[in-house]
Amino acid sequence: MSEYTVAEARDNFTKLIDRALAGEEVTITRRGKPVVAIVSKAPTRGLSIDLDWLDRVRVSPSGPNADGTSLVELMRGEERY
């Protein structure tokens, strides 16, 4: 945990946000007393969570003319003649 005065925080705000995004808790003090804590609400696990889910639920059209259009028509219940 790192501590900064209000004046230091004002001058280094972008840096403090980057530190919080890196997982560090940043405390801002006024007259030596902590008044604000900056912590990240960003997901701790990256984009790979969504990609893993996508791999599990992916549906592929089958057949000789399988493409995106065929898949959409299949999901809509349409048939191509």
Secondary structure, DSSP 8 states (H G I E B T S, - for coil): -EEEEHHHHHHTHHHHHHHHHTT--EEEEETTEEEEEE---S-SS-THHHHHHHHHH-----STT-SHHHHHHHHHT----
